[in-house]
């Protein structure tokens, strides 16, 4: 409190102290509530759940869609993994969506015996528009009825051999929207890969498994997703924002369809190895979540009250709580501000703030232990301070230099 006392006259010091204390009580309460929510899901994820057994005889007819933009050099990776899947080849067909490509993506796909859709549209760019176009194309033809479910895999992805078997068993049990376990290839390869892997480990192993245990709706991650024909027939792909996967998950939930999480269906993708190469991707994710919060938060809260269903509150929390790295940065920055302005020894308020920082640190360690991270991944955590500074810069860059130019130009859709 000496910091405040040196700049404020004695007559107003008590009032200022009261205002600042009220601020830290309020913010501390909000932060510790968010952390308690994360821990609740984490505890739920550790409780035993009934394992999904595979169908003795696979029967689901899959169409696998791979959106690709100038991916000629790597498109063979997912095609090879699909070719080597433990699933009857007669029950799955792969389509590559060569979206505004100027390289040989479509040709490479055809060399693998895969059908390629070539899309040219300089006005409606992006993965969401590519998927929307592909689903509309399939629905206009007769072959749409040849499939029972549709899988979406990214062009930089390798799917495990049992991926389709796992999805087949889920579809057979009536699940309509399924997210597989999306992991990182070579997480110890670089500091960026390790830190990205940390975020993946915390969300997949703690949050998503916890939601599954509670029977709530999980996230969609844009990769390793599966949808029943009924879902595609009803909705196509009506999500074209800069975070089309999260938007689609929220939209489905508002329409009564929950996304289930299938940790046994695994896909692995490359992560940009440098901070520079990840800047645009991270900015899009962060800014896009802010946009979805503004658009969908009120409808989710209304739905929760109207249906008396806490799962809609959980989806609202997903939009309210920032990505974990930003949540961590905000919490530690405010803790530093608290120590500089309001720490007066150990009391209830200071205990709250020490609980916040220690709770977040423990949450990170638990996530890494559960994910069975190797020693090099732990070593790369020394770059975490640089990563945090970089994340703040990407948000600022995205908001002030990109969102006003093009990212904000997304269609506002009717919310059911």
Residue pairs with C-beta under 8 A, 6 or more apart in sequence:
1 17
1 341
1 342
1 344
3 340
3 341
4 13
4 16
4 17
4 20
4 341
5 13
8 16
17 342
20 341
20 342
21 342
21 349
24 334
24 338
24 342
24 349
24 353
25 349
25 352
27 334
28 338
28 349
28 352
28 353
28 356
29 352
31 330
31 331
31 334
31 356
32 352
32 355
32 356
32 359
34 317
34 321
34 327
35 356
35 359
35 360
35 363
37 317
37 321
38 206
38 207
38 321
38 363
39 359
39 363
40 210
41 206
41 207
41 210
41 211
41 214
42 206
42 207
42 210
42 363
42 366
43 210
44 209
44 210
44 211
44 213
44 214
45 205
45 206
45 207
45 208
45 209
45 210
45 213
46 370
47 213
49 209
49 212
49 213
52 166
52 169
52 170
52 173
52 262
52 264
53 169
54 162
54 165
54 166
54 168
54 169
55 165
55 168
55 169
55 172
58 87
58 88
58 91
58 164
58 165
58 168
59 91
59 148
59 168
59 172
60 91
60 148
60 149
60 164
60 167
60 168
60 171
60 172
61 91
61 92
61 146
61 147
61 148
61 149
62 87
62 91
62 92
62 93
62 147
62 148
62 149
62 150
62 151
62 164
62 167
62 168
62 226
63 92
63 93
63 94
63 95
63 138
63 146
63 147
63 149
63 150
63 151
64 82
64 92
64 93
64 94
64 95
64 150
64 151
64 152
64 153
65 95
65 97
65 131
65 134
65 150
65 151
65 152
65 153
66 75
66 78
66 79
66 94
66 95
66 96
66 97
66 109
66 152
66 153
66 154
66 155
67 97
67 99
67 127
67 130
67 131
67 134
67 152
67 154
67 155
68 75
68 96
68 97
68 98
68 99
68 101
68 105
68 109
68 155
69 99
69 100
69 101
69 105
69 127
69 130
69 155
70 101
70 102
70 103
70 105
71 101
71 103
71 105
71 155
71 156
72 101
72 103
72 104
72 105
72 107
72 108
74 155
74 156
74 270
75 96
75 105
75 108
75 109
75 155
76 108
76 112
77 155
77 156
77 157
77 158
78 153
78 154
78 155
78 156
78 157
78 158
78 159
79 94
79 96
79 109
79 112
79 114
80 158
81 157
81 158
81 159
81 160
81 161
82 92
82 94
82 153
82 159
83 89
83 112
84 161
85 92
85 159
85 161
85 162
85 163
85 164
85 165
86 161
86 162
86 164
86 165
87 164
87 165
87 168
92 164
93 115
93 146
93 147
94 114
94 115
95 114
95 115
95 116
95 117
95 134
96 105
96 106
96 109
96 114
96 115
96 116
96 117
96 155
97 116
97 117
97 119
97 130
97 131
97 133
97 134
98 105
98 106
98 109
98 116
98 117
98 118
98 119
99 119
99 127
99 130
100 119
100 120
100 121
100 122
100 125
101 118
105 116
105 155
106 116
106 118
109 115
109 116
110 116
117 133
117 134
117 137
119 130
119 133
119 134
121 129
121 133
124 133
124 240
126 240
126 242
126 244
127 222
127 244
128 237
128 239
128 240
128 241
128 244
128 247
129 240
131 152
131 237
131 244
132 236
132 237
132 238
132 239
132 240
134 237
135 150
135 232
135 236
135 237
136 236
138 144
139 232
139 233
139 236
144 229
145 229
147 229
148 171
148 228
148 229
149 167
149 171
149 226
149 227
149 228
149 229
150 226
150 227
150 229
150 232
151 164
151 167
151 224
151 225
151 226
152 222
152 223
152 224
152 225
152 226
152 227
153 159
153 223
153 224
153 267
154 222
154 223
154 269
156 269
156 270
157 223
157 224
157 267
157 268
157 269
158 185
158 267
158 268
158 269
159 224
159 266
159 267
159 268
160 265
160 266
160 267
160 268
162 264
162 265
163 180
163 224
163 265
163 266
163 267
166 180
166 262
166 264
166 265
167 178
167 180
167 226
167 262
167 265
170 178
170 226
170 260
170 262
170 265
171 178
171 226
171 228
175 228
175 260
176 227
176 228
176 230
176 231
176 257
177 220
177 225
177 226
177 227
177 228
177 231
177 249
177 252
177 257
177 258
177 259
177 260
178 225
178 226
178 227
178 259
178 260
178 261
178 262
178 265
179 208
179 218
179 219
179 220
179 221
179 224
179 225
179 226
179 259
179 260
179 261
179 262
180 224
180 225
180 226
180 262
180 263
180 265
180 266
180 267
181 204
181 224
181 261
181 262
181 263
181 264
181 265
181 266
181 267
182 200
182 204
182 221
182 223
182 224
182 267
182 269
183 197
183 200
183 204
183 266
183 267
183 268
183 269
184 193
184 196
184 197
184 200
184 268
184 269
184 271
185 268
185 269
185 270
185 271
186 193
187 193
187 194
187 196
187 197
187 373
187 377
188 194
188 374
188 376
188 377
188 380
189 273
190 273
190 274
190 380
191 380
191 383
191 386
191 387
192 271
192 272
192 273
192 274
192 275
192 278
192 387
193 271
193 273
193 380
194 376
194 377
194 380
194 381
194 383
195 325
195 380
195 381
195 383
195 384
195 387
196 271
196 278
197 271
197 371
197 373
197 377
198 364
198 367
198 368
198 373
198 377
198 381
199 323
199 324
199 325
201 367
201 368
201 370
201 371
201 373
202 324
202 363
202 364
202 367
203 219
203 324
204 261
204 263
205 367
205 370
205 371
206 363
206 366
206 367
206 370
208 218
208 219
208 261
208 263
209 261
209 263
211 217
211 218
211 261
211 314
212 218
212 260
212 261
214 311
214 314
215 258
215 311
216 258
216 310
216 311
216 314
216 315
217 249
217 252
217 253
217 258
217 259
217 311
217 314
217 315
218 249
218 258
218 259
218 260
218 261
219 245
219 246
219 249
219 259
219 318
220 245
220 246
220 248
220 249
220 259
221 245
222 244
222 245
223 267
223 269
224 265
224 266
224 267
225 245
226 262
226 265
231 252
231 257
234 255
235 248
235 251
235 252
235 255
237 244
237 248
238 248
238 251
238 413
239 245
239 247
239 248
239 251
240 410
240 411
241 247
241 288
241 291
241 292
241 410
242 284
242 287
242 288
242 291
242 407
242 410
243 284
243 285
243 288
243 289
243 291
243 292
246 288
246 289
246 292
246 318
247 288
247 292
247 296
249 259
249 315
250 292
250 296
250 300
250 315
250 319
251 413
251 415
251 416
252 258
252 259
253 259
253 300
253 311
253 312
253 315
254 296
254 299
254 300
254 303
254 312
254 415
254 416
255 416
258 311
271 278
272 278
272 281
275 386
275 387
275 390
278 394
279 390
279 394
279 397
280 402
282 391
282 394
282 398
283 394
283 395
283 397
283 398
283 402
284 398
284 407
285 323
286 322
286 323
286 326
286 391
286 394
286 395
286 398
287 395
287 398
287 399
287 402
287 403
287 407
288 407
289 319
289 322
289 323
291 407
291 408
291 410
292 319
293 319
293 320
295 412
295 415
296 319
296 415
297 316
297 319
297 320
299 415
300 312
300 313
300 315
300 316
300 319
301 312
301 313
301 316
303 309
303 312
304 310
304 311
304 312
304 313
304 316
321 327
322 330
325 387
325 388
325 391
326 391
326 392
326 395
327 360
328 360
328 364
328 388
329 388
329 391
329 392
331 356
331 357
331 360
332 357
332 360
332 388
334 353
335 353
335 356
335 357
338 350
338 353
339 353
342 349
343 350
344 350
368 377
368 378
398 407
